[in-house]
Amino acid sequence: MAAYARFDLNFRAQMRMMGSAFWTSPVRSRLILLACGLLTIILVTAYGQVRLNEWNAPFYNSLERRDLNAFIHQLEVFTIIAGCLLLLNVFQTWLNQMTALNMREGLAKDMVEQWLKPGRAAKLASFGTISINPDQRLHEDVRNLAESSTALAIGLVNATIILVSFIGVLWGLSAGFAIEIGGKMVAIPGYMVWAALLYAGSASLLSNIVGYRLVPLNAERYSKEAELRFSLMRASENLTAITLSRGEKNERHRIRQDIDAVLVVIRGLAMGLTHLTWVSAGYGWLAIVAPILIAAPVYFSGNLTFGGLMMAVGAFNQVNVALRWYIDNFGPIASWKATLQRVSIFRNALIQMDSVERHENAIDLERSATDVVRFSSVEISPEAGGKEMARSFRLREAPVEIAIGDRVVIDGDQGVNRRLFFAAIAGLWPWGRGKITMPPRDETLFIAQHGYMPAAPLREILSYPRAPQKFTEEEFLAAMEACGLGHIIPRMNDNIRWDQKFDSDEQACIRVANALLLKPRWLFIDDLLEGLEKHTIDRLVGVLSGMKDTAVVYIGRSDAMMQVLSPRVLHLELVTSAQAG
């Protein structure tokens, strides 16, 4: 929960956050046009419903008089009104779906855009629970928010327009109502309006009291469901390793715990919705006779015809439905608010990643058009937030400058997390102190020990992230031959799961071939050669030695790098208490 507290927003801030996302979205114009169309349809439909309610009076009066001609005429009128309303309903349904579709398009693309801005997603991974299962937030939460926002907004507008339209009808029907109190007639103008307000208001109050826990329970459910999905996905991706280590029992226990956590929340939701049903269903059944009971005094006093009574009942029901919109939608509103909270907090966290370096215990990473990489008094904190500077580590040889063409190996004492130093250079781990001066991003390439292979043809993987068209066929072939990949040249255009097809040696060769194609001025490698076969190590070190116009910085231990490249060796050391002070 600490991660949520750091990026938390109140409800107004959540609405502003998502409102700004909408306002800058490329689908804004389409959504505004659709909204105008929907508003027009809803207004016309409300007018048709008022006319249909007015039709009740002559229709039921014709029944009361047993007037067949008037009865048939009113059926003809009903056919026209109902036919128009049917067309409006169909068109409104289409507009509803198109609005939800465009809302999801704009929201989903905005969230992916925010998530995949350079460095943001990787930095967010340092902040605990907020970074867990981004796929859940970008897919399920975004879909739920888009669809529920559209449905609830349209429902609210429709209920408001119906309420305004039919309150006038109710007021007119009960404008002259008076009751006898102590021998005096006391007028209660528009008493049916007040009765409808009291009826729906009491239901709303009870719904709030009974269902107040649904919002936090829905938010917790989304979180627990995401954790369960992540556990299942992680087990699925590592089935071979789990089987080889005979860890099925451990994984079953872990997944069962996640399932139990989901079920506990769902049980709480089930009880909350069950209790809420007492209110919603109870008032729903009472609504069958409530308008007749309320209008009965006027009818039996002779001031209202049977048709007028039916008209009053219809108007009361319309007002009651409009007033009860919040009651009937308490559960969906609770779910919507929970989804809004998750999506807006996640978006806020992503945006704040751009300013996380301003933290007092953050490394100053500066990019400039320079021919050297410079490390000035750099210390790396092993904990996010820079709270554990007493356990930090640093380069023993400081300050350090690395120029184009240099060969550097950075080793470290036992207990030093070299991978964090690699992440700090890449701008993915800001926690620590000091200053790192780096060249522009397009002049650098970082090769992680366990890299990423997109689901794409091999030709695209080799040129990633640039387009394959940027390179000639001769360049592709030369890079693959140099890295020992000549045997798969005929399959360069195959689009398969290459990350599953290649073993660790072949994947390392692909990454070095990628560097040969891209020709960066600065190449930073995170212990890529660890655990590879000797012939693969010798081949790749030979390739790296031939990159004369590239500074090669290898973070890790490698005898082959030391023997072939004769690099300058730097050391990462733990900072002692005296040094930290």
C-alpha positions in Angstrom: 0.0 0.0 0.0 3.0 2.3 0.4 3.4 2.6 -3.3 -0.3 3.7 -3.6 0.2 6.3 -0.9 3.1 7.8 -2.8 1.1 8.4 -5.9 -2.4 8.6 -4.4 -5.0 11.1 -5.7 -8.3 12.2 -4.3 -11.5 11.7 -6.4 -11.3 15.2 -7.9 -7.7 14.8 -8.8 -8.5 11.4 -10.4 -11.2 13.1 -12.5 -8.8 15.9 -13.5 -6.1 13.3 -14.4 -8.3 11.3 -16.7 -10.0 14.5 -18.0 -6.6 15.8 -19.2 -6.0 12.4 -20.9 -9.2 12.8 -22.7 -8.7 16.4 -23.7 -5.3 15.6 -25.3 -6.5 12.4 -27.0 -6.7 12.2 -30.8 -10.3 10.8 -30.4 -11.5 13.9 -28.6 -13.3 15.4 -31.6 -15.0 12.1 -32.4 -16.2 11.7 -28.8 -17.5 15.2 -28.6 -19.5 14.6 -31.9 -20.8 11.3 -30.6 -21.8 13.0 -27.3 -23.7 15.7 -29.1 -25.5 13.0 -31.1 -26.4 11.1 -28.0 -27.6 14.2 -26.2 -29.9 15.0 -29.1 -31.3 11.4 -29.2 -31.9 11.4 -25.4 -33.7 14.7 -25.6 -35.9 13.6 -28.5 -36.6 10.2 -26.7 -37.6 12.1 -23.5 -40.0 14.1 -25.5 -41.4 10.9 -27.0 -41.8 9.4 -23.5 -43.7 12.5 -22.3 -46.0 12.2 -25.3 -46.5 8.5 -24.6 -47.3 9.3 -20.9 -49.9 11.9 -22.1 -51.4 9.2 -24.3 -52.3 7.2 -21.2 -55.1 9.6 -20.3 -57.2 9.3 -23.5 -56.4 5.6 -23.9 -57.6 4.5 -20.5 -60.5 7.0 -20.5 -61.7 5.3 -23.8 -61.6 2.0 -22.0 -63.5 3.5 -19.0 -66.2 4.8 -21.4 -66.1 1.6 -23.5 -65.6 3.8 -26.6 -64.4 1.5 -29.4 -63.6 4.1 -32.0 -61.6 6.2 -29.5 -59.9 3.0 -28.4 -58.8 2.1 -32.0 -57.7 5.7 -32.7 -55.5 5.7 -29.6 -53.9 2.4 -30.7 -53.0 4.1 -34.0 -51.4 7.0 -32.0 -49.5 4.5 -29.8 -48.2 2.7 -32.9 -46.7 6.0 -34.2 -45.2 7.0 -30.9 -43.8 3.6 -30.1 -42.4 3.1 -33.6 -40.5 6.4 -33.3 -39.2 5.5 -29.9 -38.1 2.1 -31.2 -36.0 3.8 -33.9 -34.6 6.2 -31.4 -33.7 3.3 -29.1 -31.9 1.4 -31.8 -29.9 4.5 -32.9 -29.0 5.3 -29.3 -27.7 1.8 -28.8 -25.4 2.2 -31.8 -24.2 5.6 -30.5 -23.6 4.0 -27.1 -21.4 1.3 -28.5 -19.5 3.7 -30.7 -18.9 6.0 -27.8 -17.6 3.2 -25.6 -15.4 2.0 -28.5 -13.8 5.4 -29.1 -13.4 6.0 -25.3 -11.5 2.7 -25.0 -9.4 3.5 -28.0 -8.4 6.9 -26.7 -7.8 5.7 -23.1 -5.9 2.5 -24.1 -3.6 4.3 -26.5 -2.9 7.1 -24.0 -2.0 4.6 -21.2 0.3 2.7 -23.5 1.9 6.0 -24.6 2.5 7.0 -21.0 3.8 3.5 -20.0 6.3 3.2 -22.9 7.8 6.6 -22.8 11.6 6.1 -22.5 12.6 4.9 -19.0 9.2 5.2 -17.3 8.1 1.6 -17.0 11.5 0.4 -15.8 11.7 3.1 -13.2 8.2 2.3 -12.0 9.4 -1.2 -11.3 11.3 0.2 -8.3 8.1 1.3 -6.5 6.7 -2.0 -5.3 3.0 -2.9 -5.7 2.1 0.0 -8.1 4.3 -1.7 -10.7 2.8 -5.2 -10.4 0.9 -6.5 -13.4 0.8 -3.4 -15.7 -0.9 -5.6 -18.3 -3.9 -5.9 -16.0 -4.2 -2.1 -15.7 -3.5 -1.5 -19.4 -6.0 -4.1 -20.6 -8.8 -5.1 -18.1 -8.9 -1.9 -16.0 -8.8 0.4 -19.1 -11.5 -1.7 -20.8 -13.7 -1.6 -17.6 -13.2 2.2 -17.1 -14.0 3.0 -20.8 -17.2 0.9 -20.9 -18.5 1.8 -17.4 -17.7 5.5 -17.9 -19.8 5.5 -21.1 -22.7 3.5 -19.6 -22.9 5.5 -16.4 -22.5 8.9 -18.1 -25.2 8.2 -20.6 -27.4 6.8 -17.8 -26.9 9.8 -15.6 -27.8 12.3 -18.5 -30.8 10.2 -19.5 -32.1 10.0 -15.9 -31.6 13.8 -15.4 -33.5 14.7 -18.6 -36.3 12.2 -17.7 -36.5 13.6 -14.2 -36.8 17.2 -15.4 -39.4 16.2 -18.1 -41.7 14.3 -15.8 -41.5 16.3 -12.6 -43.6 19.0 -14.4 -46.2 16.4 -15.4 -46.5 15.1 -11.8 -46.6 18.6 -10.4 -49.5 19.5 -12.7 -51.5 16.4 -11.9 -51.2 17.0 -8.1 -51.1 20.8 -8.1 -54.5 21.2 -6.5 -54.3 18.4 -3.9 -55.5 19.3 -0.4 -56.2 17.2 2.7 -58.4 17.9 5.7 -56.5 18.5 9.0 -58.5 19.5 12.1 -61.5 20.4 10.0 -59.4 22.6 7.6 -58.4 21.9 4.1 -54.6 22.1 3.8 -53.2 22.4 0.3 -50.0 20.5 -0.7 -49.1 21.7 -4.1 -47.3 19.0 -6.2 -47.6 16.5 -3.4 -46.8 13.6 -5.8 -43.4 15.2 -6.6 -42.6 15.4 -2.9 -43.8 11.8 -2.4 -41.5 10.6 -5.2 -38.6 12.5 -3.8 -39.2 11.1 -0.3 -39.6 7.6 -1.8 -36.4 7.6 -3.9 -34.4 9.6 -1.3 -35.1 7.1 1.5 -33.9 4.3 -0.9 -30.8 6.3 -1.7 -30.0 6.9 1.9 -30.4 3.2 2.8 -28.3 2.1 -0.2 -25.5 4.3 0.9 -25.6 3.0 4.5 -25.8 -0.7 3.4 -23.3 -0.5 0.5 -20.6 1.8 1.7 -17.9 -0.9 1.7 -18.4 -1.9 -2.0 -15.9 0.7 -3.4 -12.9 -0.4 -1.3 -13.8 -4.0 -1.8 -14.0 -3.6 -5.6 -10.6 -1.9 -5.6 -9.1 -4.7 -3.5 -10.7 -7.3 -5.8 -9.0 -5.9 -8.9 -5.7 -5.9 -7.1 -6.0 -9.5 -5.9 -7.2 -10.7 -9.3 -4.2 -9.1 -10.9 -1.8 -10.8 -8.4 -3.5 -14.2 -9.1 -3.2 -13.7 -12.9 0.5 -12.8 -12.4 1.2 -16.0 -10.4 -0.5 -18.1 -13.0 1.4 -16.4 -15.8 4.7 -16.7 -14.0 4.2 -20.4 -13.3 3.2 -21.0 -16.9 6.4 -19.3 -18.2 8.7 -21.3 -15.9 7.1 -24.8 -16.1 10.3 -26.5 -17.2 12.3 -25.1 -14.3 9.6 -25.8 -11.8 9.3 -29.4 -13.0 13.0 -30.0 -13.0 13.3 -28.7 -9.4 10.1 -30.7 -8.4 8.6 -27.5 -7.2 5.0 -28.2 -8.2 3.9 -28.5 -4.6 5.4 -25.1 -3.7 3.7 -23.4 -6.7 0.4 -25.0 -5.9 0.6 -23.7 -2.4 1.5 -20.2 -3.6 -1.3 -20.1 -6.2 -3.8 -21.4 -3.7 -2.9 -18.6 -1.4 -3.6 -16.1 -4.2 -6.9 -17.8 -5.1 -7.9 -17.7 -1.4 -7.1 -14.0 -1.3 -9.4 -13.4 -4.3 -12.1 -15.5 -2.8 -12.0 -13.7 0.5 -12.7 -10.4 -1.3 -15.4 -11.9 -3.5 -17.2 -13.2 -0.4 -17.1 -9.8 1.1 -18.5 -8.4 -2.2 -21.2 -11.1 -2.3 -22.4 -10.2 1.2 -22.3 -6.5 0.4 -24.4 -7.0 -2.7 -26.7 -9.4 -0.9 -27.4 -6.8 1.7 -27.9 -4.1 -0.9 -30.5 -6.3 -2.7 -32.7 -6.0 0.4 -33.0 -2.3 -0.3 -33.0 -2.2 -4.2 -35.3 -5.2 -4.6 -37.6 -4.2 -1.8 -38.1 -0.7 -3.1 -38.5 -2.1 -6.6 -41.4 -4.4 -5.7 -43.0 -1.6 -3.6 -42.9 0.7 -6.7 -45.6 -1.5 -8.3 -48.3 -0.1 -5.9 -46.6 3.0 -4.5 -47.7 5.4 -7.2 -51.3 4.1 -7.1 -51.5 4.5 -3.3 -50.1 8.0 -3.5 -52.5 9.1 -6.3 -55.5 7.2 -4.8 -56.7 10.2 -2.6 -57.1 12.4 -5.7 -58.7 9.7 -7.7 -61.3 8.7 -5.0 -62.1 12.4 -4.4 -63.2 12.6 -8.0 -60.6 15.1 -9.1 -58.8 12.6 -11.3 -60.2 10.4 -14.1 -59.0 6.8 -14.5 -56.9 7.9 -17.5 -55.5 10.7 -15.4 -54.6 8.1 -12.7 -52.7 5.9 -15.2 -51.0 9.0 -16.5 -50.0 9.9 -12.9 -48.8 6.4 -12.3 -46.6 6.5 -15.4 -45.2 9.9 -14.6 -44.5 8.8 -11.0 -42.7 5.7 -12.2 -40.6 7.7 -14.6 -39.6 10.2 -11.9 -38.9 7.3 -9.5 -36.7 5.5 -12.0 -34.8 8.7 -12.7 -34.3 9.5 -9.0 -33.4 5.8 -8.3 -30.7 5.8 -11.0 -28.0 6.3 -8.3 -29.6 3.6 -6.2 -29.9 1.0 -8.9 -26.3 1.8 -10.1 -24.6 1.9 -6.7 -22.8 -1.4 -7.4 -21.6 -0.3 -10.9 -20.6 3.2 -9.6 -18.6 1.5 -6.8 -16.8 -0.7 -9.4 -16.3 2.4 -11.7 -14.7 4.4 -8.9 -12.4 1.5 -8.0 -11.3 1.2 -11.6 -10.9 5.0 -11.9 -8.7 4.9 -8.9 -6.4 2.2 -10.2 -6.0 3.7 -13.7 -5.5 7.3 -12.6 -3.0 6.3 -9.8 -1.1 4.2 -12.3 -1.1 7.0 -14.9 0.0 9.5 -12.2 2.8 7.2 -11.2 4.1 7.0 -14.8 4.0 10.7 -15.2 5.9 11.3 -11.9 8.7 8.9 -13.1 10.0 11.9 -15.2 10.7 13.9 -12.0 11.8 11.1 -9.7 15.5 12.1 -10.3 14.8 15.3 -8.3 14.6 13.2 -5.1 17.3 14.3 -2.6 18.9 10.8 -2.8 18.9 10.5 -6.6 21.8 10.4 -9.1 22.1 13.3 -11.4 22.1 11.8 -14.9 23.1 14.4 -17.4 23.1 13.9 -21.2 25.2 16.0 -23.4 26.9 15.9 -26.8 30.2 14.8 -25.3 33.0 12.4 -26.3 33.4 11.0 -22.8 31.3 9.2 -20.2 32.1 10.6 -16.8 31.4 9.3 -13.3 31.7 11.9 -10.6 31.3 10.8 -6.9 28.7 8.2 -7.9 27.2 6.1 -5.1 24.5 3.5 -5.8 21.8 2.8 -3.2 20.6 -0.8 -3.1 17.1 0.3 -2.0 14.5 2.3 -3.9 14.1 5.7 -2.5 17.7 6.0 -1.5 17.0 5.2 2.1 19.9 2.8 2.5 22.8 5.0 1.6 24.8 3.5 4.5 24.8 0.2 2.4 25.7 1.9 -0.9 28.5 1.1 -3.2 30.7 3.2 -5.5 33.6 3.1 -8.0 36.9 2.8 -6.2 38.6 4.8 -9.0 36.8 8.1 -9.0 36.4 10.3 -10.9 36.3 8.2 -14.0 36.2 9.2 -17.7 35.7 6.8 -20.6 36.4 7.9 -24.2 35.4 6.6 -27.6 37.3 3.4 -28.4 38.1 2.6 -24.8 37.8 -1.0 -23.5 36.6 -1.1 -19.9 35.7 -3.9 -17.5 33.9 -3.0 -14.3 34.1 -5.7 -11.6 32.9 -5.6 -8.0 33.4 -6.8 -4.4 31.3 -9.6 -3.1 27.9 -8.3 -2.0 27.9 -5.5 -4.7 24.9 -5.6 -7.1 26.7 -4.8 -10.4 23.3 -5.0 -12.2 22.2 -1.9 -10.3 25.2 0.0 -11.6 24.3 -1.1 -15.1 20.7 0.1 -14.5 22.0 3.5 -13.1 24.1 4.1 -16.2 21.0 3.3 -18.4 18.9 5.8 -16.3 16.7 3.0 -14.9 17.9 3.2 -11.3 18.0 6.8 -10.0 18.7 6.0 -6.3 22.0 7.1 -5.0 24.3 10.2 -5.2 26.7 11.9 -7.5 26.6 12.7 -11.2 26.8 10.6 -14.4 27.5 12.4 -17.7 26.2 10.4 -20.6 26.1 10.9 -24.4 22.7 11.2 -26.2 20.5 8.1 -26.2 20.8 7.5 -29.9 24.6 7.1 -29.5 24.4 4.4 -26.8 23.3 0.7 -26.8 22.8 -1.4 -23.6 22.9 -5.2 -23.8 21.3 -6.8 -20.7 22.3 -10.3 -19.7 18.8 -11.5 -20.3 17.6 -9.4 -23.2 14.3 -9.0 -25.0 13.3 -10.5 -28.3 10.1 -9.1 -29.8 7.6 -11.4 -31.5 8.8 -10.6 -35.0 10.8 -12.0 -37.9 14.5 -12.6 -37.1 15.5 -9.7 -39.5 13.5 -7.3 -37.3 15.0 -8.7 -34.1 18.5 -8.2 -35.5 17.8 -4.5 -36.3 15.7 -3.7 -33.2 14.7 -1.0 -32.4 15.4 0.4 -35.9 13.5 -0.7 -39.0 15.1 -3.6 -41.1 14.9 -1.4 -44.2 17.7 0.8 -42.7 20.2 -2.0 -43.4 21.4 -3.8 -46.5 21.2 -7.5 -47.0 25.0 -7.6 -46.9 25.1 -6.0 -43.5 22.6 -8.5 -42.1 24.6 -11.4 -43.5 28.0 -10.1 -42.3 26.7 -9.6 -38.8 25.2 -13.0 -38.6 28.3 -14.8 -40.0 30.6 -12.8 -37.6 28.5 -14.0 -34.6 28.2 -17.6 -35.7 24.6 -17.5 -36.9 25.2 -18.5 -40.5 23.2 -21.7 -40.1 19.9 -19.7 -39.6 20.3 -17.2 -42.4 17.7 -19.0 -44.5 15.1 -18.4 -41.7 15.7 -14.7 -41.3 12.1 -13.9 -42.4 10.4 -16.5 -40.2 8.1 -15.1 -37.6 8.2 -17.5 -34.7 8.9 -17.4 -30.9 12.7 -17.0 -31.4 13.1 -16.4 -27.6 12.0 -20.0 -27.1 13.8 -21.4 -30.2 17.3 -20.1 -29.3 19.4 -21.3 -26.4 21.3 -18.9 -24.2 24.4 -18.9 -26.4 22.4 -18.2 -29.6 20.5 -15.4 -27.8 23.8 -13.8 -26.8 25.0 -14.0 -30.4 21.8 -12.3 -31.6 22.4 -9.4 -29.2 26.0 -8.9 -30.3 24.9 -9.1 -34.0 22.4 -6.4 -33.2 25.2 -4.2 -31.8 27.2 -4.9 -35.0 24.3 -3.6 -37.1 23.5 -0.6 -35.0 27.2 0.5 -34.6 26.7 2.5 -31.4 29.5 4.8 -30.2 29.0 3.5 -26.7 28.2 -0.1 -25.9 27.4 -1.1 -22.3 27.1 -4.9 -21.6 25.8 -6.5 -18.4 27.7 -9.7 -17.8 26.5 -11.2 -21.1 29.2 -13.9 -21.3 28.4 -15.4 -17.9 27.6 -19.2 -18.3 28.2 -19.3 -22.1 30.2 -22.0 -23.9 33.9 -21.2 -24.3 33.7 -21.2 -28.2 30.8 -18.8 -28.0 32.6 -16.5 -25.6 35.8 -16.5 -27.7 33.8 -15.7 -30.9 31.8 -12.8 -29.2 34.9 -11.3 -27.6 36.6 -11.3 -31.0 33.6 -9.5 -32.5 33.7 -6.9 -29.7 37.4 -6.4 -30.1 36.8 -5.5 -33.8 34.5 -2.6 -32.9 37.2 0.0 -33.1 35.0 3.0 -33.2 32.9 2.0 -30.2 33.6 2.3 -26.5 32.9 -1.1 -25.0 32.1 -1.1 -21.3 31.6 -4.6 -19.8 30.1 -4.9 -16.3 30.9 -8.3 -14.9 33.7 -10.9 -14.7 35.2 -12.4 -17.9 38.7 -13.9 -18.3 38.3 -13.8 -22.1 37.6 -10.0 -22.0 40.7 -9.5 -19.9 42.9 -11.6 -22.1 41.8 -10.4 -25.6 40.8 -6.8 -25.0 43.4 -5.9 -22.3 40.8 -3.5 -20.8 41.1 -0.9 -18.2 39.6 -2.4 -15.0 37.4 -0.5 -12.6 36.1 -1.8 -9.2 32.8 -1.4 -7.5 33.3 -1.4 -3.7 31.0 -1.2 -0.7 31.0 2.1 1.1 32.1 1.7 4.7 30.3 3.5 7.6 33.2 5.9 7.9 33.1 6.7 4.2 29.3 7.2 4.3 29.6 9.6 7.1 
